[in-house]
Amino acid sequence: MSPVDDRVPGAGEMRSWAAGFVTRVTARNRLPLDYSVASLRVVDFLIDGLRKGGAAREQVRNPLFGLGAYVGEVLVRRAGAVWVDFDADQRAYFGQPVGARMPDGRVWNPFGKVHNRFELGGPGESLQTFYLTLHGRARRAAA
C-alpha cells in the first residue's frame, strides 16, 4: 500500500507525494489528472483497468497508493479538506496512518476508497460518486 521504500508519507508530505505521482504517471500518458472532480472518473477507469488486468492487490500496491494520494489531494484542493495524521484509534479503524479532514471535522480515508474500488469494483465504489456525495465539504474550496 505504500511507496517503494515501505514508508508511508505523513500528512505534511502528502501534497508533494501526490504531485510526484501525477508527474510520473502523466509523463508518458496524456491522462487528465488535473485535480478536478471530473478527473476522478479517470481514477475510476485506471483502477478498473488494474482489476481487469487480473493483478493481485500486492502487485498494484504502489499505483493504488498513488491513486489514493491523488484522491486525497482532490479532497484538499476541491472540498476544503486538510491532510491529517490519524491518531491511534483512527489508524486502527481506517487501517491507514493518514487521511483527510473535512471543514466540518469529519475524516475520510481516500486510500481505503481506492482499495474498495479495486477490490469490489462497480458503480457503487466510484471515486467520483464518492466526492459528489461527500458530506462535510466546503461550498467553495481554493485550488
QUIKALIN-V598247 format. One record per backbone hydrogen bond with DSSP energy under -1.0 kcal/mol. CO is the residue of the C=O (numbers start at 0). NH is the residue of the N-H. Records with the same first field share a line. If there is no record, write none. Layout:
CO = NH / NH
This chain:
2 = 5
9 = 12
12 = 16
13 = 17
14 = 18
15 = 19
16 = 20
17 = 21
18 = 22
19 = 23
20 = 24
21 = 25
30 = 32
31 = 33
36 = 39
37 = 40
38 = 42
39 = 43
40 = 44
41 = 45
42 = 46
43 = 47
44 = 48
45 = 49
46 = 50
47 = 51
48 = 52
49 = 54
50 = 53
55 = 59
59 = 63
60 = 64
61 = 65
62 = 66
63 = 67
64 = 68
65 = 69
66 = 70
67 = 71
68 = 72
69 = 73
70 = 74
71 = 75
72 = 76
73 = 77
74 = 78 / 80
78 = 137
81 = 100
83 = 98
86 = 90
87 = 91
88 = 92
89 = 93
90 = 94
96 = 85
98 = 83
99 = 107
100 = 81
101 = 104
105 = 101
107 = 99
108 = 112
109 = 113
110 = 114
111 = 115
112 = 116
113 = 117
114 = 118
115 = 119
121 = 124
122 = 125
125 = 129
126 = 130
127 = 131
128 = 132
130 = 133
